[in-house]
Amino acid sequence: MATEMGKRLWETVGVATARMLGREVPAPAGPDERDALAALLVAEARRSPAHARELAALMRVAGTGGGAQGVPRQLPTATRHFTDRKRPLALLDREADRKPDGLPKVAVLHGPEGIGTSSVAYRWGCGTKRFPDGTLYMDLRSGSVSTAPTAATVLREFLPALGVPESSMPLAVDERLNRYRGLLADRRMLVVLDHAQSAAQVSPLITGAPGVFTVVVARRPLTGLDAVTIPVEPLSDKDARSLLTHLVGSQAMKAARGVLPAFLEDCAGNPFVLRARAEQLTSGPPVGRRTNEVNALSPVRAAVDEAYGRLAPDAARLYRLCALRPWSAFGAGAAGVAAGVEEPEARRLLAELAESHLLEGTGDGRFRYRPAVRAHAQDIAAREDGVAGSAASVRRTVDWYLRFAVQADFAALEGRWHVSPLFERLGKGDYADPGAAIAALAAESGNLVEAVLAAEEFGFVDLACPLVEALWALQLKTGCGDALMPALRAGVRIADENFPGSRTAGRMHVQLAFAYMDSMRDSEAESELRTAADVEALAAHPRGQATAVESLGLLRLRQWQFQPALECFEEADRALDRIGPGDEGADDLPRARALLQRHRGRALIGLSQFGAARQRLDAALEYFQESSQEAYNTARVLTDLAELLSAEADFAAALPLIDRATALLREENATAHLTYLAGLRDRCAPYEQ
């Protein structure tokens, strides 16, 4: 149910269930209720050969499609210059080789900033041959606690790597966890959870499967996590010298013999500090702005301070201002507006900062800070840029993310109506197709959430709600409402406080409702949709009120409550009646009514009122197939009609509709829908004339 076609199949199962059992059955809410319903359906299939064929066909559709093939190898590459670490590597060996005793195999590698805990995990994982079924890896680092990856978001990445297709992704986190544990039960795998922030963040992902070893990387031992704790200590002078020789060469080391003891003492065996300061052995002592003496600071802070002191003013400014918010990673566009420079210049400055070890590249043209480095940059920004300068920079950055998101969202869902006038003013972005726009939004999703939170904190209410509105395509097409939840909740808070009773508030409540629906939290979704409908009525905005009530009808369809769903769609249609010629939204009325006709047709199929359903669907089809921009919706209605004919056992008449829908969707690259149609055709093919 993580995809549109998965939700459609769920609804189709509800229709088939009502038909097989001769009564409307509420949608099962969990594993126990699903098991009970499955038993009823199997009993009915044993009684009726026709129902057995129908159930088998539905099961074939549900089982089609596939996730990633092959053995997952997600662990990052180990660093080339790796020295010492024999003790932590040996302790990892010991825990991995512990005989199964019913307890999970878990180790926590911990150590201070820059000490190389992640490098130990990468080196050990890349070098071991114990895990023929592969490795799973997730970097849990996040800009802030509110945007840190949760078990639900981690499993959204892990399950496809284990072969679960997107169309079979469970919505509820507990069901994702059950699927994850079941898939690992008989496998021999390594799971690495890097930069963990707390035991609560990683505990749900720990499995007792005897062949699975989970390595957690953290700054400190995680209280409450039952695991072997493995400290990663500073390098000895011997190993520090070895690393420096790799970095600068033996000639430079010989030339620096006189200063090397003091240099090593200052670096304190920290690999990050050694790498950051290695250049001093060839270019002499640092010069420029130094805020403190080395011996007054921690080794990491001192190295960062020295690197900052060597920066030119423009690089130093960009370094400070990009650190004002905990962006997950940022590119030249956002960095440029933060510092007030053009994008090409920002790209050059970012490369310079990475070369100085003040930023890390992520491999996709973006960069991020180490936590200690960002803390340093923030402190310097507070002193050198002040409150006003910092706030102005944050506003420019949030505005950049807003404009990016608006144009990408518009390109991904061109046909929908908008509340913010910014969409019409900016237009759609230059993307090859809607899929490319969705991919761009997904790549920046963490920063978009952070931008909304920054807008709330700084009081940029004019930017916050349009930015939340621009997350709509990402919500609808990827089902990642759980990851967007902090921003969606912030949007509701901001709108209710600053724009109560407005269409903006109505839209915020609708978007939050869809996120709850994607997490199977139906009661909360219903509450938000009812609030949205009331707010839109107060704002005298019938189009928004119709959308809220229509969405409630879609929730009822998913709950297999077909009569209440039909009543919601009828109510939404009555709301549209209040839009007169020339009123706002009048141009959208034909399309809005066509969509409602389709929804009513689906509800009527569930009620086995096939004649009335056909009338509604035929009316919707007439509108959509007349438009050159509505191929996707045309195919969806053709699919509805084919299902109606199949329910009436007129399989031969359904086949041409399936073929027409298939031809349209091949041009749309709608893989999930095509898979569903293939299964529907299999149900009808034996009756082909």
C-alpha positions in Angstrom: 0.0 0.0 0.0 3.0 2.3 -0.2 2.1 3.0 -3.9 -1.1 4.2 -5.6 -1.6 0.8 -7.2 -1.0 -1.0 -3.9 -3.8 1.1 -2.4 -6.0 0.4 -5.4 -5.4 -3.4 -5.0 -6.4 -3.1 -1.3 -9.7 -1.4 -2.4 -10.2 -4.1 -5.0 -9.8 -6.8 -2.4 -12.4 -5.0 -0.3 -14.9 -5.1 -3.2 -14.1 -8.7 -3.9 -14.6 -9.5 -0.2 -18.0 -7.9 -0.1 -19.0 -9.8 -3.2 -17.7 -13.2 -1.9 -19.2 -12.9 1.6 -22.4 -11.2 0.5 -22.0 -8.3 2.9 -19.8 -5.2 3.5 -16.8 -6.1 5.7 -14.7 -3.4 7.4 -11.1 -3.3 6.3 -8.9 -5.3 8.7 -6.8 -3.1 10.9 -3.9 -5.3 11.7 -2.3 -8.8 11.3 -4.8 -10.6 13.5 -7.8 -9.2 11.7 -6.2 -9.9 8.3 -5.6 -13.5 9.3 -9.2 -13.9 10.3 -10.5 -12.4 7.1 -8.1 -14.6 5.1 -9.5 -17.7 6.7 -13.0 -16.5 5.7 -11.9 -15.9 2.1 -10.2 -19.3 1.8 -13.3 -21.0 3.2 -15.4 -19.3 0.6 -12.9 -20.2 -2.2 -13.2 -23.8 -1.2 -17.0 -23.6 -1.5 -17.1 -21.7 -4.8 -14.8 -22.4 -7.8 -15.7 -19.0 -9.2 -14.6 -17.3 -6.0 -11.5 -19.5 -5.9 -10.5 -18.2 -9.4 -11.1 -14.6 -8.4 -9.1 -14.9 -5.1 -6.2 -16.7 -6.9 -6.1 -13.9 -9.6 -5.9 -11.2 -6.8 -3.1 -13.1 -5.1 -1.2 -13.2 -8.4 -1.5 -9.5 -8.8 -0.4 -8.9 -5.2 2.7 -11.1 -5.8 3.9 -9.5 -9.0 6.8 -7.0 -9.1 10.1 -7.3 -7.4 12.6 -5.4 -5.4 16.3 -5.3 -5.7 18.0 -8.4 -7.1 21.3 -9.8 -5.9 23.2 -9.4 -2.7 23.1 -5.9 -1.1 26.5 -4.4 -0.5 25.8 -1.0 1.0 28.8 -0.5 3.2 31.0 2.5 2.2 34.5 1.8 1.0 37.2 1.6 3.7 39.7 4.4 3.8 43.1 3.7 2.1 45.4 4.9 4.9 44.2 2.8 7.9 46.6 2.2 10.8 46.4 0.4 14.2 42.9 -0.5 15.5 43.9 -4.2 16.2 42.0 -4.3 19.5 38.6 -3.0 18.2 38.9 -5.2 15.1 39.6 -8.2 17.4 36.6 -7.4 19.6 34.4 -7.2 16.5 35.7 -10.6 15.5 34.8 -12.0 18.9 31.3 -10.8 18.9 30.6 -11.8 15.3 31.9 -15.4 16.1 29.9 -15.8 19.3 27.9 -19.0 19.2 24.2 -18.4 18.9 22.6 -18.3 22.3 19.3 -16.5 21.6 20.8 -13.0 22.2 21.3 -10.5 19.4 24.8 -10.0 18.2 25.3 -6.3 18.7 28.4 -4.1 19.1 28.7 -0.4 19.7 31.9 1.3 18.4 32.3 4.6 20.2 34.8 7.4 20.5 35.1 11.1 20.3 34.7 13.3 17.2 37.2 12.5 14.5 38.7 9.4 16.2 37.7 7.1 13.3 34.9 4.9 14.6 33.2 4.8 11.2 36.4 3.9 9.5 36.8 0.9 11.9 33.4 -0.3 11.0 34.0 0.1 7.2 37.4 -1.6 7.4 36.1 -4.6 9.4 33.0 -4.9 7.3 34.8 -4.7 4.0 37.4 -7.2 5.1 35.3 -9.9 6.6 33.9 -12.9 4.6 31.4 -13.9 7.3 28.3 -12.5 5.6 27.6 -14.1 2.2 24.0 -12.6 2.2 25.4 -9.0 2.1 25.6 -5.8 4.2 23.0 -3.2 5.0 24.2 0.3 5.9 22.4 3.5 7.0 23.9 6.8 8.1 21.7 8.0 10.9 23.4 11.4 11.0 20.9 14.3 10.8 21.0 18.0 11.0 18.7 18.0 14.0 16.9 15.6 16.4 13.5 16.4 14.7 14.7 15.3 11.3 16.8 12.3 12.4 16.0 9.0 10.5 13.5 6.8 12.4 13.0 3.1 12.2 10.3 3.6 9.6 12.5 5.7 7.3 15.5 3.3 7.7 13.3 0.3 6.8 12.0 2.2 3.7 15.6 1.9 2.5 16.4 -1.6 3.9 13.4 -3.5 2.7 13.8 -2.9 -1.0 17.5 -4.0 -0.7 16.1 -7.2 0.8 13.9 -7.8 -2.2 10.6 -6.1 -1.1 9.1 -4.2 -4.0 7.8 -0.7 -3.4 4.3 -2.0 -4.2 4.6 -4.4 -1.2 6.0 -1.9 1.3 4.0 -2.0 4.6 2.8 1.4 5.7 2.8 0.8 9.5 6.2 0.8 11.2 5.5 -2.3 13.2 4.6 -4.3 10.1 7.8 -3.1 8.4 9.7 -4.3 11.4 8.0 -7.7 11.2 8.8 -8.0 7.5 12.4 -7.0 8.2 12.9 -9.5 11.0 11.3 -12.2 9.0 13.6 -11.6 6.0 16.7 -11.6 8.2 15.7 -14.8 10.1 17.7 -17.2 7.9 20.3 -14.9 6.4 23.9 -14.2 7.3 24.2 -10.4 7.1 26.0 -7.4 8.6 24.0 -4.4 9.5 25.9 -1.1 10.2 24.0 1.8 11.8 26.4 4.8 11.6 26.3 8.0 13.7 23.5 6.7 16.0 22.2 9.3 18.4 20.4 7.2 21.0 19.5 3.7 21.9 15.8 4.4 21.1 16.8 5.3 17.5 18.5 1.9 16.8 16.8 -0.6 19.2 13.8 -1.4 16.9 16.3 -2.4 14.2 18.1 -5.0 16.3 17.3 -8.5 15.4 18.0 -11.8 17.2 18.6 -13.7 14.0 21.6 -15.9 14.6 23.3 -15.0 11.4 23.0 -11.2 11.7 25.5 -9.0 13.3 24.5 -5.3 14.0 27.3 -2.8 14.4 26.3 0.6 15.8 28.6 3.5 15.5 28.2 6.4 18.1 30.1 9.1 19.9 29.5 7.4 23.3 28.1 4.1 24.7 24.3 4.1 24.2 22.6 3.7 27.6 19.8 1.2 27.4 21.2 -0.8 24.5 22.2 -4.4 25.3 25.5 -4.6 23.3 29.2 -5.1 23.5 30.8 -1.7 23.8 34.1 -1.2 21.9 36.0 2.0 22.5 38.1 3.4 19.7 41.2 5.0 21.3 43.6 7.6 20.0 46.4 6.4 17.7 49.7 5.7 19.3 52.6 8.0 18.3 53.9 5.2 16.1 50.7 4.8 14.2 50.2 8.6 14.0 53.6 8.8 12.4 52.6 6.1 10.0 49.5 7.9 9.0 51.4 11.2 8.5 53.9 9.4 6.3 51.1 8.2 4.1 49.7 11.8 3.9 52.9 13.9 3.3 55.6 11.5 2.4 58.8 10.4 4.1 60.9 13.4 3.0 58.5 15.8 4.7 58.6 13.7 7.8 62.4 13.8 8.0 62.4 17.6 7.5 59.9 18.0 10.3 61.7 15.9 12.9 62.4 18.8 15.1 58.7 19.9 15.5 57.2 16.5 15.2 56.9 15.6 18.9 55.1 18.8 19.7 52.9 18.4 16.6 51.9 14.8 17.6 51.1 16.0 21.2 48.8 18.7 19.8 47.1 16.2 17.5 46.5 13.8 20.4 46.3 10.7 18.2 43.1 12.0 16.5 43.0 10.9 12.8 40.8 13.8 11.7 43.2 16.3 13.4 46.2 14.6 11.8 44.7 14.8 8.4 43.5 18.4 8.8 46.9 19.6 10.1 49.2 17.4 8.0 49.8 20.2 5.5 51.6 22.3 8.2 54.4 19.8 8.1 55.1 20.9 4.5 54.0 24.5 4.5 55.0 25.8 8.0 53.0 26.9 11.0 49.5 28.4 10.5 49.1 32.1 10.0 46.1 34.4 10.0 43.0 34.7 12.3 43.5 32.4 15.4 40.9 32.7 18.1 42.8 30.8 20.8 46.1 29.0 21.4 46.1 25.3 20.4 46.7 24.1 24.0 43.5 25.9 25.2 41.2 24.0 22.9 40.3 20.4 22.2 42.5 18.9 19.4 39.6 18.9 16.9 38.5 22.4 17.8 42.1 23.6 17.6 42.6 22.1 14.1 39.3 23.6 12.9 40.2 27.0 14.3 43.6 26.9 12.5 42.0 25.8 9.2 39.5 28.7 9.5 42.3 31.1 10.2 43.8 30.3 6.8 40.6 31.0 4.9 40.1 34.0 2.6 37.3 36.3 3.8 34.8 35.0 1.2 35.4 31.4 2.0 35.2 32.2 5.7 31.9 33.9 5.3 30.4 31.0 3.4 31.8 28.6 6.0 30.0 30.5 8.8 26.7 31.1 7.2 26.0 27.7 5.8 26.3 26.4 9.4 23.5 28.4 10.8 21.0 25.6 10.3 21.6 21.8 10.5 21.1 21.2 6.8 21.7 17.5 6.0 23.9 18.4 3.0 23.9 21.4 0.7 25.0 22.3 -2.8 26.3 25.4 -4.4 22.8 26.9 -5.0 21.8 27.0 -1.3 25.3 27.9 -0.2 25.6 30.7 -2.6 22.4 32.5 -1.4 23.4 31.9 2.2 26.7 33.7 1.7 25.4 36.2 -1.0 27.7 34.9 -3.8 26.9 33.5 -7.3 26.6 29.8 -7.7 29.8 29.2 -9.6 31.8 31.1 -7.0 30.0 29.1 -4.2 31.0 25.9 -6.0 34.7 27.0 -5.9 34.5 28.0 -2.2 32.8 24.7 -1.2 35.7 22.8 -2.9 38.2 24.9 -1.0 36.5 24.3 2.3 36.5 20.5 1.6 40.2 20.6 0.8 40.7 22.3 4.1 38.8 19.5 5.9 36.1 21.9 7.0 33.5 20.2 4.9 32.9 16.6 3.7 31.7 15.8 0.2 28.7 13.4 -0.1 29.5 12.3 -3.6 26.6 14.0 -5.3 27.9 17.6 -5.5 26.8 18.4 -2.0 28.7 18.9 1.2 28.1 18.6 5.0 29.8 19.5 8.3 31.1 17.3 11.0 29.2 18.1 14.2 32.2 19.7 15.9 33.1 21.7 12.8 29.5 23.1 12.5 29.5 24.0 16.2 32.7 26.0 15.6 31.3 27.8 12.5 28.1 28.7 14.5 30.1 30.2 17.3 32.2 32.3 14.9 29.0 33.4 13.0 27.4 34.6 16.2 30.4 36.8 16.9 31.2 38.0 13.4 27.8 38.1 11.7 25.5 38.9 14.6 21.8 38.1 15.0 20.6 40.3 12.1 23.1 39.1 9.6 22.5 35.5 10.6 18.7 35.8 10.3 19.0 37.5 6.9 21.2 34.6 5.7 18.7 32.0 7.0 15.8 33.8 5.3 17.7 33.8 1.9 18.4 30.1 2.2 14.8 29.2 3.2 13.6 31.3 0.3 15.9 29.4 -2.1 14.6 26.0 -0.9 11.0 27.4 -1.3 11.5 28.4 -4.9 13.2 25.2 -5.7 10.4 23.1 -4.2 7.6 25.2 -5.8 9.0 24.7 -9.3 9.8 21.0 -8.8 6.3 20.4 -7.3 4.6 22.2 -10.2 6.6 20.1 -12.7 5.7 16.9 -10.9 1.9 17.7 -10.6 1.0 20.3 -13.1 -2.7 19.9 -13.1 -3.5 20.5 -9.4 -4.8 23.8 -7.9 -2.7 25.8 -5.5 -3.3 28.1 -2.6 -0.1 30.1 -2.8 0.2 32.5 -5.8 3.9 31.7 -5.9 3.3 28.6 -8.0 1.7 30.5 -10.8 4.4 33.2 -10.5 7.3 30.9 -10.7 5.9 28.2 -13.0 7.3 24.7 -13.3 10.9 23.9 -13.2 13.0 22.6 -16.1 12.8 18.8 -15.6 12.8 16.1 -18.2 9.6 14.6 -16.9 7.5 14.5 -13.6 9.7 11.6 -12.4 12.8 13.7 -12.6 11.1 16.5 -10.6 10.0 14.0 -7.9 13.6 12.6 -7.7 14.9 16.2 -7.2 12.4 16.8 -4.4 13.3 13.5 -2.8 17.0 14.3 -2.8 16.4 17.5 -0.9 13.6 16.2 1.4 15.6 16.5 4.6 16.6 20.1 3.8 13.0 21.0 2.9 11.8 19.7 6.2 14.6 21.7 8.0 13.7 24.8 6.0 10.1 24.6 7.3 11.4 24.3 10.8 13.7 27.2 10.3 10.9 29.3 9.0 8.8 28.5 12.0 11.7 29.3 14.5 12.6 32.6 12.8 9.0 33.7 12.2 9.1 33.6 8.4 5.5 32.7 8.2 5.2 34.0 4.7 7.6 31.3 3.5 6.6 28.4 5.7 3.2 27.4 4.5 3.9 27.7 0.7 6.9 25.5 1.3 4.8 22.9 3.0 2.3 23.1 0.2 5.2 22.4 -2.2 5.7 19.0 -0.5 2.4 17.7 -1.9 3.8 15.9 -4.9 6.5 14.3 -2.8 3.8 13.1 -0.4 1.5 11.8 -3.0 4.1 10.1 -5.3 6.5 8.6 -2.8 4.5 7.9 0.3 7.2 9.3 2.5 4.7 11.1 4.8 6.5 9.7 7.9 9.8 11.5 6.9 7.9 14.8 6.2 5.8 14.7 9.3 7.8 17.3 11.3 7.3 19.8 8.5 3.6 19.0 8.0 2.9 19.4 11.7 4.8 22.7 11.7 2.7 23.8 8.8 -0.5 23.2 10.8 0.8 25.0 13.8 1.9 28.0 11.8 -1.3 28.3 9.8 -3.6 27.8 12.9 -1.7 30.5 14.8 -1.1 33.0 12.0 -3.8 32.3 9.4 -6.8 30.8 11.4 -9.9 30.1 9.4 -8.1 30.5 6.1 -7.7 28.3 3.0 -4.0 28.1 3.8 -4.9 26.5 7.1 -7.3 24.1 5.3 -4.6 23.0 3.0 -2.1 22.4 5.8 -4.6 20.1 7.6 -5.3 18.2 4.4 -1.7 17.5 3.8 -1.1 16.3 7.4 -4.2 14.1 7.1 -2.6 12.3 4.1 0.6 11.7 6.0 -1.5 10.1 8.8 -3.3 8.0 6.1 0.1 6.9 4.8 1.0 5.7 8.3 -2.3 3.8 8.8 -3.3 6.3 11.5 -6.9 6.6 10.3 -8.5 8.3 13.3 -6.0 11.1 13.2 -6.4 11.5 9.5 -10.2 11.7 9.8 -9.8 14.4 12.5 -7.6 16.5 10.3 -9.9 16.2 7.3 -12.9 17.2 9.3 -11.0 20.2 10.7 -9.9 21.1 7.1 -13.5 20.9 5.9 -14.7 23.2 8.7 -11.8 25.7 8.1 -12.5 25.8 4.4 -16.2 26.4 5.0 -15.3 29.3 7.4 -13.1 30.7 4.7 -15.9 30.5 2.2 -13.7 28.4 0.0 -15.9 25.7 -1.6 -13.1 24.2 -3.7 -11.0 23.6 -0.6 -14.0 22.3 1.3 -14.8 19.9 -1.5 -11.2 18.6 -1.5 -11.3 17.9 2.2 -14.6 16.0 2.0 -13.4 14.2 -1.1 -10.3 13.1 0.8 -12.4 11.8 3.6 -14.3 9.8 1.0 -11.0 8.3 -0.2 -10.2 7.3 3.4 -13.6 5.6 3.6 -12.8 3.7 0.4 -9.6 2.4 1.9 -11.6 1.4 5.0 -14.0 -0.6 2.7 -16.9 1.7 3.9 -18.4 2.1 0.4 -21.7 3.8 1.4 -20.1 6.4 3.6 -17.5 7.0 0.9 -20.3 7.6 -1.7 -22.0 10.1 0.7 -18.7 12.0 1.1 -18.3 12.3 -2.7 -21.9 13.5 -3.0 -21.3 16.1 -0.3 -18.1 17.2 -2.1 -20.1 17.6 -5.3 -22.6 19.8 -3.6 -19.8 22.0 -2.3 -18.6 22.5 -5.9 -22.2 23.7 -6.7 -21.4 26.9 -4.8 -18.8 27.9 -7.3 -20.4 30.2 -9.9 -19.3 31.3 -13.3 -16.4 33.6 -13.0 -15.7 32.6 -9.4 -12.3 31.4 -8.3 -11.9 27.8 -9.2 -14.6 27.9 -11.9 -12.1 26.8 -14.6 -11.2 23.7 -12.5 -14.8 22.6 -12.1 -15.1 20.2 -15.1 -12.0 18.3 -14.0 -13.0 18.3 -10.3 -16.4 16.9 -11.2 -14.9 14.3 -13.5 -12.7 13.1 -10.6 -15.7 12.9 -8.3 -17.6 11.0 -10.9 -14.8 8.4 -11.0 -14.7 8.2 -7.2 -18.4 7.7 -7.0 -18.2 5.0 -9.6 -15.6 3.2 -7.5 -17.8 3.4 -4.4 -20.8 2.1 -6.4 -18.8 -0.9 -7.6 -18.1 -1.7 -3.9 -21.9 -1.5 -3.3 -22.5 -3.8 -6.3 -24.6 -1.1 -8.0 -23.0 -1.8 -11.4 -25.4 0.1 -13.6 -25.1 3.3 -11.6 -21.3 2.8 -11.4 -21.0 2.5 -15.2 -22.9 5.8 -15.7 -20.5 7.6 -13.4 -17.4 6.1 -14.9 -18.6 6.7 -18.5 -19.1 10.4 -17.6 -15.6 10.6 -16.2 -14.1 8.8 -19.2 -15.8 11.2 -21.6 -14.1 14.2 -20.0 -10.6 12.7 -19.5 -10.2 11.2 -23.0 -11.1 14.5 -24.6 -8.0 16.1 -23.1 -4.5 15.5 -24.4 -3.1 16.1 -20.9 -5.2 13.4 -19.1 -3.8 10.1 -20.4 -3.1 8.8 -16.9 -6.6 9.6 -15.6 -8.1 8.1 -18.8 -6.2 4.9 -18.1 -7.4 4.9 -14.5 -11.0 5.1 -15.5 -10.6 2.4 -18.2 -9.2 0.2 -15.4 -12.2 1.0 -13.2 -14.5 0.0 -16.1 -12.6 -3.2 -16.7 -12.9 -4.1 -13.0 -16.6 -3.4 -13.2 -17.1 -5.7 -16.2 -14.9 -8.3 -14.4 -17.2 -8.1 -11.4 -20.1 -8.7 -13.7 -18.3 -11.7 -15.2 -18.2 -10.0 -18.6 -14.5 -10.8 -19.0 -14.4 -10.6 -22.8 -15.7 -7.0 -22.7 -13.1 -6.1 -20.1 -10.1 -7.1 -22.2 -10.2 -4.3 -24.8 -10.4 -1.7 -22.0 -7.4 -3.3 -20.3 -5.5 -3.2 -23.5 -6.4 0.5 -24.1 -5.3 1.4 -20.6 -2.1 -0.5 -21.0 -1.2 1.3 -24.2 -1.7 4.7 -22.6 0.3 3.9 -19.5 3.3 2.5 -21.4 3.8 6.1 -22.6 3.5 7.3 -19.0 6.1 4.8 -17.7 3.6 3.9 -14.9 5.2 0.6 -14.0 3.1 -0.2 -10.9 -0.2 0.4 -12.7 1.0 -1.7 -15.7 1.8 -4.6 -13.4 -1.7 -4.3 -11.9 -3.2 -4.3 -15.4 -1.2 -7.4 -16.3 -2.7 -9.2 -13.4 -6.2 -8.0 -14.2 -5.7 -9.2 -17.8 -4.7 -12.6 -16.5 -8.0 -12.9 -14.7 -9.9 -12.2 -17.9 -7.7 -13.8 -20.5 -9.3 -17.3 -20.3 -12.5 -15.7 -21.7 -10.8 -13.9 -24.6 -12.6 -14.5 -27.9 
